[in-house]
Amino acid sequence: MGSHQKRIFGTDGVRGTANIEPVTAETALKLGRAAGHVFKNLQSPARGRGRHKIVIGKDTRLSGYMLENAISSGILSMGVDVLFIGPLPTPGVAYVTRSLRADAGIVITASHNPYADNGIKFFRADGYKLDDKIEQEIETLVFSGQIENIRPTADDIGKAVRIDDALGRYIEHAKASFPRGMTLEGMRIVVDCAHGAAYKSTPCVLRELGAEVIVYGNQPDGMNINRDCGSMHPSLMCQKIWEHRADLGIAHDGDADRVLLSDETGRLIDGDDIMAISALEMLRQGTLAERTLVATVMSNAGLDAAVQAAGGRVVRTAVGDKNVIDEMLRTGCNLGGEQSGHMIFRDFSTTGDGLVAALQVLKTMKLQQAPLSKVIKCWTRFPQLVTNVVVREKKPFEQLDKVMQLVGDAEKELQGMGGRILLRYSGTEPKARLLLEGRDAATLEKWSKLITDAIKRQVGA
């Protein structure tokens, strides 16, 4: 069987509508068997002595029960033990995997997607996401039938246990990312947990650090995750800031690996803002590894200008937190993230962690003894102009007359003012997307018109 037409792993694990392939109990069972086999043979003997074991955590979706049971059956049938840790943020699952010396971690979540979706993500023993090679191996085993006849019997079958203190372990770990002796006394914080995996952990950590916490989105019923709340719908948080006259708002997505904030005026603070605040504070403290921030091509060019002015630099990757983490590991950087609110503070976690990111911003507010509306003035977002052109065919831009020449000329002028240009076809729609950034809006409009006109003339719908 060719593995190409059988890709079940997407950019972030397996994801889709729950109970429709590939997110079914049947495929989860096979994934469990394949994963059990791969992780058992990746490291022998087991990390924690005795039998190999795999941690399984999840968010608050109804379909989590079905997938959790199916995948654990598969793992147990390969003679590997399962540790159930219940609903916990994705970064919590990664941490507990390390903390319990398990051989791998699995989190059942579709992150910011609607509740009808679900997904399965794997972590290595060290808490980092799986590399493509191991994913490929698991995937091949799911379809090849190679392990059909591996059937341990009697006392070689795995056993499953429920770990009761997983939430407490993660809470203590998150608190440890906040400076010792510093508290949040006197701060009023609005938290929107999106009825997702952070519904206990984030409010608990903030309260234990001394804040007054007003919580929304903390009554998951299996079907309300991400619905009109959380970081996908941050207007709720911004509005509640006013109602409660709070100092800060925190909004997570369903699995809490991302966060958006609101300052005390109700203004939304996104991933670029959080990266600017943190990178500049870390440069001041001398703790930004390689004096480098890792961001994606989506982040605003004003970020580069601010970090460069402070003596650091920004390295950019393709979109996706996996690309950011890969680059951080490759170059030894300790801060990276995405505009969407995926922040990786590698001194504290191996994956995006919305709670840790919020605590780092709170730490900076405390150090500067300033409200967030003032802290955020540390950088200026460049004007950005995004233009979409509907196209009848996605002909490579190189084959279009004058387009790349215009892009080159625009790039020269924009780079002179610290800006940039990005031209690509949409992966999902018949559109060409042009993004321009720079200090001067009129220049952006001039180049946008020239380039989009050239595209329209040749492949416009």
C-alpha positions as CSV (number, residue, x, y, z in Angstrom):
1,M,0.0,0.0,0.0
2,G,1.4,3.4,-0.9
3,S,1.5,5.5,2.3
4,H,0.9,8.7,0.3
5,Q,-2.9,8.3,-0.2
6,K,-3.2,7.1,3.4
7,R,-1.9,10.1,5.3
8,I,-3.8,10.3,8.6
9,F,-1.3,12.6,10.3
10,G,-1.8,16.2,9.4
11,T,0.3,19.2,10.5
12,D,-0.7,18.7,14.1
13,G,-1.4,15.0,14.7
14,V,-4.6,13.3,13.5
15,R,-7.7,15.6,13.3
16,G,-11.2,15.6,11.9
17,T,-14.8,15.0,12.7
18,A,-15.2,12.6,15.6
19,N,-16.5,9.2,14.6
20,I,-15.7,9.7,11.0
21,E,-12.4,8.3,9.6
22,P,-9.7,8.8,10.6
23,V,-11.0,9.9,14.0
24,T,-12.9,6.7,14.8
25,A,-12.7,4.1,17.6
26,E,-11.5,1.6,15.0
27,T,-8.6,3.7,13.8
28,A,-7.8,4.9,17.3
29,L,-7.5,1.2,18.4
30,K,-5.0,0.6,15.5
31,L,-3.2,3.8,16.3
32,G,-2.9,2.6,19.9
33,R,-1.5,-0.7,18.8
34,A,1.0,0.9,16.4
35,A,2.1,3.5,19.0
36,G,2.5,0.9,21.7
37,H,4.7,-1.1,19.3
38,V,6.8,1.8,18.2
39,F,7.4,3.3,21.6
40,K,8.1,-0.1,23.2
41,N,10.9,-0.7,20.6
42,L,12.2,2.9,20.6
43,Q,13.6,2.5,24.1
44,S,14.3,-0.7,25.8
45,P,14.3,-1.1,28.7
46,A,11.4,1.3,29.6
47,R,12.3,4.7,30.9
48,G,10.7,4.2,34.3
49,R,12.0,0.6,34.7
50,G,9.5,-2.3,34.5
51,R,6.9,-2.1,31.8
52,H,6.7,0.6,29.1
53,K,4.0,3.1,29.8
54,I,2.1,5.8,27.8
55,V,0.2,8.7,29.3
56,I,-3.2,9.6,27.9
57,G,-4.8,13.1,28.5
58,K,-7.6,14.9,26.8
59,D,-9.7,18.1,26.5
60,T,-13.4,18.3,27.5
61,R,-15.0,17.0,24.3
62,L,-17.8,14.4,24.5
63,S,-16.0,12.2,22.0
64,G,-12.9,12.1,24.2
65,Y,-14.3,9.1,26.2
66,M,-14.7,7.0,23.0
67,L,-11.3,7.8,21.6
68,E,-9.5,7.5,25.0
69,N,-10.9,4.0,25.6
70,A,-10.2,2.8,22.0
71,I,-6.6,4.0,21.9
72,S,-5.9,2.6,25.4
73,S,-7.2,-0.8,24.4
74,G,-4.8,-0.8,21.5
75,I,-1.9,0.1,23.7
76,L,-2.7,-2.4,26.4
77,S,-3.0,-5.2,23.7
78,M,0.7,-4.6,22.9
79,G,1.8,-5.2,26.5
80,V,2.3,-1.5,27.3
81,D,0.7,0.1,30.4
82,V,-1.6,3.2,30.1
83,L,-1.7,6.1,32.6
84,F,-5.0,8.0,32.3
85,I,-4.7,11.7,33.5
86,G,-8.1,13.0,32.4
87,P,-8.8,16.5,31.1
88,L,-5.6,18.6,31.1
89,P,-4.1,21.3,28.8
90,T,-1.9,19.9,26.0
91,P,1.2,21.4,27.7
92,G,0.1,19.7,30.9
93,V,0.1,16.3,29.1
94,A,3.6,17.0,27.7
95,Y,4.8,17.9,31.2
96,V,3.2,14.9,33.0
97,T,4.7,12.6,30.4
98,R,8.2,13.8,31.4
99,S,7.4,14.0,35.1
100,L,6.1,10.4,35.2
101,R,9.0,9.1,33.1
102,A,6.6,7.6,30.6
103,D,7.7,6.5,27.2
104,A,5.3,8.7,25.3
105,G,2.2,11.0,25.9
106,I,-1.0,11.2,23.9
107,V,-3.5,14.0,24.0
108,I,-6.9,13.7,22.6
109,T,-8.0,17.1,21.4
110,A,-8.9,19.2,18.4
111,S,-7.5,22.3,20.0
112,H,-9.5,25.4,18.8
113,N,-11.9,23.5,16.5
114,P,-15.6,23.1,17.2
115,Y,-16.7,20.4,19.6
116,A,-17.8,17.9,16.9
117,D,-14.1,17.5,15.9
118,N,-11.5,15.7,17.7
119,G,-7.9,14.6,17.2
120,I,-4.9,12.7,18.5
121,K,-1.5,14.2,19.2
122,F,1.6,12.4,20.3
123,F,4.5,13.5,22.5
124,R,7.9,11.9,22.8
125,A,9.2,10.9,26.2
126,D,10.9,14.3,26.5
127,G,7.6,16.2,26.0
128,Y,8.4,17.4,22.5
129,K,6.1,16.6,19.5
130,L,6.9,13.5,17.5
131,D,9.2,13.9,14.5
132,D,7.9,13.0,11.1
133,K,9.9,9.8,10.9
134,I,8.2,8.2,14.0
135,E,4.8,9.5,12.8
136,Q,5.4,7.8,9.4
137,E,6.4,4.6,11.2
138,I,3.2,4.6,13.3
139,E,1.1,5.4,10.2
140,T,2.6,2.6,8.1
141,L,1.9,0.1,10.9
142,V,-1.7,1.2,11.1
143,F,-2.3,0.2,7.5
144,S,0.3,-2.6,6.8
145,G,-1.0,-5.3,9.1
146,Q,2.6,-6.0,10.1
147,I,1.8,-6.2,13.8
148,E,-1.4,-8.2,13.4
149,N,0.2,-11.3,15.0
150,I,1.9,-9.6,17.9
151,R,-0.5,-10.6,20.7
152,P,0.9,-10.8,24.2
153,T,-1.1,-13.1,26.5
154,A,-1.6,-13.7,30.2
155,D,0.4,-11.4,32.4
156,D,2.1,-9.8,29.4
157,I,-1.0,-7.7,28.6
158,G,-0.8,-4.1,29.8
159,K,-2.7,-2.6,32.6
160,A,-4.3,0.9,32.9
161,V,-4.2,3.1,36.0
162,R,-5.7,6.5,36.7
163,I,-3.2,9.1,37.9
164,D,-5.0,11.3,40.5
165,D,-2.4,14.0,41.0
166,A,-1.7,14.9,37.3
167,L,-3.6,18.2,37.6
168,G,-1.7,19.1,40.8
169,R,1.6,18.3,39.2
170,Y,0.9,20.6,36.3
171,I,-0.3,23.4,38.6
172,E,2.9,23.3,40.6
173,H,5.0,23.2,37.4
174,A,3.2,26.2,35.9
175,K,3.6,28.2,39.2
176,A,7.3,27.5,39.1
177,S,7.6,29.5,35.9
178,F,6.7,32.6,37.9
179,P,9.5,34.2,40.0
180,R,9.7,32.9,43.6
181,G,8.6,35.5,46.2
182,M,6.7,37.5,43.6
183,T,2.9,37.4,44.0
184,L,-0.2,38.6,42.1
185,E,-1.8,40.2,45.3
186,G,-4.0,43.1,44.5
187,M,-4.6,42.1,40.9
188,R,-8.0,41.3,39.4
189,I,-7.9,39.0,36.5
190,V,-10.7,37.8,34.1
191,V,-10.1,34.3,32.7
192,D,-12.0,32.7,29.9
193,C,-11.2,29.0,29.7
194,A,-13.3,28.3,26.6
195,H,-15.1,25.4,28.5
196,G,-11.9,23.5,27.6
197,A,-9.0,21.7,29.2
198,A,-7.8,24.7,31.4
199,Y,-11.0,25.1,33.2
200,K,-9.4,24.1,36.5
201,S,-5.7,24.7,36.1
202,T,-5.5,28.4,35.0
203,P,-7.9,29.8,37.6
204,C,-6.3,27.7,40.3
205,V,-2.7,28.8,39.5
206,L,-3.7,32.5,39.4
207,R,-5.5,32.2,42.8
208,E,-2.6,30.4,44.4
209,L,-0.3,33.2,43.3
210,G,-2.6,35.7,45.1
211,A,-4.8,37.1,42.3
212,E,-8.6,37.8,42.5
213,V,-9.9,35.7,39.6
214,I,-13.2,36.0,37.8
215,V,-13.7,32.9,35.6
216,Y,-15.8,32.3,32.5
217,G,-16.0,29.2,30.3
218,N,-15.3,26.9,33.2
219,Q,-18.5,24.7,32.9
220,P,-17.6,22.2,30.2
221,D,-20.5,19.9,29.2
222,G,-18.7,18.1,26.4
223,M,-20.4,20.2,23.7
224,N,-19.7,23.8,24.6
225,I,-15.9,23.9,24.1
226,N,-14.8,27.0,22.1
227,R,-18.4,28.0,21.6
228,D,-18.6,31.8,21.4
229,C,-15.9,32.0,24.0
230,G,-12.1,31.6,24.6
231,S,-9.3,32.8,22.4
232,M,-11.4,32.1,19.2
233,H,-14.0,34.7,20.4
234,P,-12.0,37.1,22.6
235,S,-14.6,39.9,22.5
236,L,-16.3,38.2,25.6
237,M,-13.1,38.6,27.6
238,C,-12.6,42.2,26.5
239,Q,-16.1,43.1,27.4
240,K,-15.8,41.4,30.9
241,I,-12.7,43.5,31.6
242,W,-14.9,46.6,31.6
243,E,-17.7,45.0,33.6
244,H,-15.3,43.9,36.4
245,R,-12.8,46.7,36.1
246,A,-10.1,44.1,35.9
247,D,-6.3,44.5,35.4
248,L,-5.9,41.8,32.8
249,G,-7.9,39.3,30.7
250,I,-6.7,35.8,29.8
251,A,-8.5,33.7,27.0
252,H,-7.4,30.2,26.1
253,D,-8.5,27.9,23.3
254,G,-9.9,24.4,24.0
255,D,-6.6,22.7,24.9
256,A,-5.0,25.8,26.3
257,D,-1.8,25.6,24.3
258,R,-2.5,29.2,23.2
259,V,-3.6,32.4,24.9
260,L,-4.8,35.9,24.0
261,L,-4.8,38.7,26.6
262,S,-6.7,41.9,27.1
263,D,-5.2,45.0,28.9
264,E,-7.2,46.9,31.5
265,T,-8.8,49.1,28.8
266,G,-10.3,46.1,27.0
267,R,-7.7,46.2,24.1
268,L,-6.8,42.8,22.7
269,I,-3.2,41.7,23.1
270,D,-2.2,39.0,20.6
271,G,0.8,36.7,20.2
272,D,2.9,39.3,18.5
273,D,2.4,41.6,21.5
274,I,3.3,38.8,23.9
275,M,6.4,38.0,22.0
276,A,7.4,41.7,21.9
277,I,6.9,42.2,25.6
278,S,8.7,39.0,26.5
279,A,11.6,39.2,24.1
280,L,12.4,42.8,25.1
281,E,12.2,41.9,28.8
282,M,14.4,38.9,28.3
283,L,16.9,41.0,26.4
284,R,17.0,43.4,29.3
285,Q,17.5,40.5,31.8
286,G,20.1,38.9,29.5
287,T,18.0,35.7,29.4
288,L,17.0,35.6,25.7
289,A,19.1,32.7,24.3
290,E,21.1,33.6,21.2
291,R,19.5,37.0,21.6
292,T,17.0,35.6,19.1
293,L,13.2,35.4,18.9
294,V,11.7,32.8,16.6
295,A,8.4,33.9,14.9
296,T,6.5,32.8,11.8
297,V,6.1,34.7,8.5
298,M,2.7,35.8,9.8
299,S,4.1,38.0,12.5
300,N,4.2,41.8,12.1
301,A,7.4,43.4,10.8
302,G,7.3,45.9,13.7
303,L,8.4,43.0,15.9
304,D,11.7,42.7,14.0
305,A,12.2,46.5,14.3
306,A,11.6,46.5,18.1
307,V,13.8,43.5,18.8
308,Q,16.6,44.7,16.6
309,A,16.5,48.1,18.2
310,A,17.1,46.4,21.6
311,G,20.1,44.4,20.2
312,G,18.3,41.2,19.3
313,R,17.1,39.5,16.2
314,V,14.0,37.7,14.8
315,V,14.2,34.5,12.9
316,R,11.2,33.5,10.8
317,T,9.7,30.1,10.0
318,A,6.8,28.7,8.0
319,V,3.4,28.9,9.8
320,G,2.8,26.2,12.5
321,D,4.0,25.8,16.1
322,K,5.8,22.6,15.1
323,N,8.0,24.7,12.7
324,V,8.7,27.2,15.4
325,I,9.7,24.5,17.9
326,D,11.9,22.7,15.4
327,E,13.8,25.9,14.7
328,M,14.1,26.7,18.4
329,L,15.6,23.2,19.0
330,R,17.9,23.5,16.0
331,T,19.3,26.9,17.1
332,G,19.1,26.6,20.9
333,C,16.6,29.5,21.2
334,N,14.3,29.7,24.2
335,L,11.5,32.0,23.0
336,G,9.2,31.6,20.0
337,G,5.6,31.9,19.0
338,E,2.8,32.7,16.6
339,Q,0.5,35.7,16.2
340,S,-2.4,33.3,17.1
341,G,-1.1,33.0,20.6
342,H,0.9,29.9,20.6
343,M,3.9,30.9,22.8
344,I,6.8,28.6,23.5
345,F,8.9,29.5,26.6
346,R,11.4,26.7,26.3
347,D,12.9,27.4,29.8
348,F,9.6,26.2,31.2
349,S,7.8,24.0,28.6
350,T,8.3,21.9,25.5
351,T,5.3,23.0,23.7
352,G,2.9,26.0,23.4
353,D,1.6,26.9,26.9
354,G,-1.1,29.6,27.3
355,L,-0.8,29.7,31.1
356,V,3.0,30.0,31.2
357,A,2.8,32.7,28.5
358,A,0.2,34.7,30.6
359,L,2.4,34.4,33.7
360,Q,5.4,35.7,31.8
361,V,3.5,38.8,30.8
362,L,2.2,39.2,34.4
363,K,5.9,38.9,35.6
364,T,6.9,41.8,33.3
365,M,4.0,44.0,34.5
366,K,5.2,43.3,38.1
367,L,8.8,44.1,37.3
368,Q,7.9,47.3,35.5
369,Q,5.2,48.1,38.0
370,A,3.0,49.2,35.1
371,P,-0.4,48.3,33.7
372,L,-0.5,46.3,30.6
373,S,-1.6,49.2,28.5
374,K,1.7,50.9,29.3
375,V,3.9,47.8,29.0
376,I,2.6,47.2,25.5
377,K,3.9,50.5,24.3
378,C,7.3,48.9,24.0
379,W,6.7,48.3,20.3
380,T,4.8,49.6,17.4
381,R,2.9,47.5,15.0
382,F,3.6,48.4,11.4
383,P,0.7,49.2,9.1
384,Q,-0.3,46.0,7.3
385,L,-2.2,45.6,4.1
386,V,-3.5,42.2,3.0
387,T,-5.1,41.9,-0.4
388,N,-6.8,38.8,-1.8
389,V,-7.1,38.3,-5.6
390,V,-9.6,35.6,-6.8
391,V,-7.8,33.6,-9.5
392,R,-9.0,31.1,-12.1
393,E,-5.8,29.1,-11.9
394,K,-2.8,28.9,-9.6
395,K,-0.1,29.4,-12.1
396,P,3.4,29.8,-10.5
397,F,4.1,33.5,-9.9
398,E,7.5,33.1,-11.7
399,Q,5.6,32.3,-14.9
400,L,3.5,35.5,-14.7
401,D,4.8,38.5,-16.6
402,K,6.4,41.2,-14.4
403,V,5.0,39.9,-11.1
404,M,8.2,38.7,-9.5
405,Q,10.0,41.8,-10.8
406,L,7.5,44.0,-9.1
407,V,7.7,41.9,-5.9
408,G,11.5,42.3,-6.0
409,D,11.3,46.1,-6.4
410,A,8.7,46.4,-3.6
411,E,10.8,44.2,-1.4
412,K,13.8,46.6,-1.9
413,E,11.8,49.7,-1.0
414,L,10.1,48.1,2.0
415,Q,13.2,46.5,3.4
416,G,14.7,50.0,3.4
417,M,12.0,51.0,5.9
418,G,12.1,47.8,7.9
419,G,9.0,46.3,6.2
420,R,8.4,43.2,4.1
421,I,6.2,41.5,1.5
422,L,4.7,38.0,1.3
423,L,2.9,36.7,-1.8
424,R,1.4,33.2,-1.9
425,Y,-1.6,31.2,-3.1
426,S,-4.1,30.2,-0.5
427,G,-3.9,26.5,0.3
428,T,-7.7,26.1,0.6
429,E,-9.2,28.7,-1.7
430,P,-8.8,29.9,-5.4
431,K,-7.0,33.1,-4.2
432,A,-3.6,34.8,-4.3
433,R,-2.8,36.5,-1.0
434,L,-0.5,39.5,-0.9
435,L,0.7,40.8,2.5
436,L,2.6,44.1,2.7
437,E,4.1,45.7,5.8
438,G,6.0,48.9,6.3
439,R,6.1,52.1,8.2
440,D,4.3,54.0,5.5
441,A,0.7,53.1,4.5
442,A,0.8,55.0,1.2
443,T,3.8,53.0,0.0
444,L,2.0,49.8,0.8
445,E,-1.1,50.8,-1.2
446,K,1.1,51.8,-4.2
447,W,2.8,48.4,-4.4
448,S,-0.3,46.4,-3.6
449,K,-2.1,48.0,-6.5
450,L,0.8,47.4,-9.0
451,I,1.2,43.8,-8.0
452,T,-2.4,42.8,-7.8
453,D,-3.2,44.5,-11.1
454,A,-0.5,42.4,-12.7
455,I,-1.9,39.2,-11.2
456,K,-5.5,40.1,-12.2
457,R,-4.5,40.8,-15.8
458,Q,-3.1,37.3,-16.2
459,V,-4.9,34.9,-14.0
460,G,-7.8,36.9,-12.4
461,A,-11.1,35.2,-12.3
